[in-house]
Each structure stands twice: as structure tokens, then as C-alpha cells.
Amino acid sequence: MPLVKITEAGKEILLLDYRGCNEHQMLQLLSEAKEWLEQQERPQLVLSVFNEHNFATAAFMKTVVAYNQQLDKKIEKQAVVGLNGVKKMILKGFNFLIKRNVRGFDAQQEAIAFLLDKQSTDRDLPEYLH
């Protein structure tokens, strides 16, 4: 699945659509996103979309944590859509490791609203992440 860039309210958002992807496809999409982000001159908004057919495998989580740490300055803000209860718990651990507060949303439009909101950030760490 290729990278998708969507435009909302004049802002470009990198959409990583993992729905229906197996682990190999998820890692491939993640690698493409890393390469694209490395080429960008300014920090980007990133939206990741999952569904019940995706699994946060150890290999995927290890890679996504490493890439987020390497690309911290290239990512302005991140949001995630489509997480079930277990994946929401994994997101908390992910946030702890990367020292950000990436938010999970039930609907893509809610996530986009968060990404576009200039008053919000994913760097406002809650107390439990300190």
C-alpha cells in the first residue's frame, strides 16, 4: 500500500493506512513513511489508521518506536485511529518509550481535527508518562 498524503484545511497530513495489512506490509509502509519523512524540510502531521485485522507485533512495535525516536524532529504531531482496548494499552507504552502523547481516536475526522488544532500538541506528557 503506497503512502497517502491528504489535505485538510490547507494542511498536508501523511496518512498511514494499515487496515488490512499483515506484519510485512505494515513494516513496508512504515519504512516508506520513514524515507518520506527524512526528505521533508519541516515537521509533518502523521495519522495512522488501524482496524481489527492489524496486530501490533513485537517487530512492528520495535520498528515504530525506533523510527519515531530517529524522526522526532520530523514529526509535528501524530494521531491514531481504530484502536481496540488492547491496542490503546500498547499506545500508552509506546508513548512512554517515545516521550510523546500520541492520541487515539475512534473516528478519523476527530483525529484530523486534533492534528489541525494549533492549540493542541502531542508533547504534553501526562503525569504517568514522566
C-alpha positions as CSV (number, residue, x, y, z in Angstrom):
1,M,0.0,0.0,0.0
2,P,1.5,3.3,-1.0
3,L,1.8,6.4,1.2
4,V,-1.1,8.7,1.1
5,K,-1.0,12.4,1.6
6,I,-4.3,14.1,2.3
7,T,-5.0,17.8,2.5
8,E,-7.4,19.1,5.1
9,A,-7.9,22.9,5.7
10,G,-4.9,23.6,3.6
11,K,-2.6,21.4,5.6
12,E,-1.0,18.2,4.4
13,I,-1.3,15.0,6.5
14,L,0.7,11.9,6.0
15,L,-1.8,9.0,6.2
16,L,-0.5,5.6,7.1
17,D,-3.4,3.3,6.4
18,Y,-2.6,-0.1,7.9
19,R,-6.1,-1.5,7.5
20,G,-6.0,-5.0,6.1
21,C,-2.2,-5.1,6.2
22,N,-0.2,-8.1,7.5
23,E,3.0,-7.5,9.5
24,H,5.2,-7.5,6.4
25,Q,3.0,-4.9,4.7
26,M,2.9,-2.8,7.9
27,L,6.7,-2.8,8.1
28,Q,7.0,-1.9,4.4
29,L,4.6,1.0,4.8
30,L,6.4,2.2,7.9
31,S,9.7,2.1,6.0
32,E,8.3,4.1,3.1
33,A,7.0,6.7,5.6
34,K,10.4,6.9,7.3
35,E,12.1,7.6,3.9
36,W,9.5,10.2,3.0
37,L,9.7,12.0,6.4
38,E,13.5,12.1,6.2
39,Q,13.3,14.1,2.9
40,Q,10.9,16.7,4.4
41,E,12.3,20.1,5.4
42,R,9.7,20.8,8.0
43,P,7.9,18.7,10.6
44,Q,4.8,16.8,9.3
45,L,1.4,15.8,10.7
46,V,1.0,12.0,10.8
47,L,-2.2,9.9,11.0
48,S,-2.1,6.2,11.4
49,V,-5.3,4.1,10.8
50,F,-5.7,0.6,12.1
51,N,-8.6,-1.9,12.3
52,E,-9.3,-5.2,14.0
53,H,-7.3,-7.1,11.3
54,N,-4.0,-5.5,12.3
55,F,-1.7,-6.7,15.1
56,A,0.9,-4.7,16.9
57,T,3.5,-7.4,16.7
58,A,6.8,-7.1,18.6
59,A,8.7,-6.5,15.3
60,F,6.3,-3.7,14.3
61,M,6.4,-2.0,17.7
62,K,10.1,-2.2,17.9
63,T,10.5,-0.6,14.5
64,V,7.8,2.1,15.0
65,V,9.5,3.1,18.3
66,A,12.9,3.2,16.7
67,Y,11.7,5.3,13.8
68,N,9.8,7.7,16.0
69,Q,12.9,8.3,18.1
70,Q,15.1,8.8,15.0
71,L,12.5,11.1,13.3
72,D,11.3,13.1,16.4
73,K,12.1,16.4,14.8
74,K,10.4,15.5,11.5
75,I,7.1,14.8,13.2
76,E,5.0,17.7,14.2
77,K,2.1,15.8,15.7
78,Q,0.6,12.3,15.5
79,A,-2.8,10.7,15.9
80,V,-4.1,7.1,15.6
81,V,-7.5,5.8,14.7
82,G,-9.0,2.3,15.0
83,L,-7.5,1.0,18.3
84,N,-9.3,-1.6,20.4
85,G,-8.7,-1.8,24.2
86,V,-5.5,-3.8,23.9
87,K,-4.1,-1.5,21.2
88,K,-4.9,1.5,23.4
89,M,-2.8,0.0,26.2
90,I,0.0,-0.6,23.7
91,L,-0.3,3.1,22.7
92,K,0.3,4.1,26.3
93,G,3.5,2.0,26.4
94,F,4.5,3.5,23.0
95,N,4.0,7.0,24.3
96,F,6.2,6.2,27.4
97,L,9.0,5.0,25.2
98,I,9.0,7.9,22.7
99,K,8.1,10.5,25.3
100,R,5.1,11.9,23.4
101,N,1.4,11.8,23.9
102,V,0.1,10.4,20.6
103,R,-3.7,10.3,20.9
104,G,-6.0,7.6,19.8
105,F,-9.4,8.4,18.3
106,D,-12.5,6.4,17.3
107,A,-13.1,8.5,14.1
108,Q,-10.7,9.8,11.5
109,Q,-12.3,13.2,11.5
110,E,-11.7,13.6,15.2
111,A,-8.1,12.7,14.7
112,I,-7.8,15.2,11.8
113,A,-9.3,17.9,14.0
114,F,-6.7,17.2,16.7
115,L,-3.9,17.3,14.1
116,L,-5.1,20.6,12.7
117,D,-5.7,22.3,16.1
118,K,-2.8,24.7,16.6
119,Q,-3.6,24.8,20.3
120,S,-3.0,21.1,20.8
121,T,0.2,19.1,20.9
122,D,1.3,15.5,21.4
123,R,4.2,16.7,23.5
124,D,2.1,17.4,26.6
125,L,3.0,14.3,28.6
126,P,0.5,13.2,31.2
127,E,1.9,12.6,34.7
128,Y,2.0,8.8,34.3
129,L,4.5,9.2,31.4
130,H,7.1,11.0,33.4
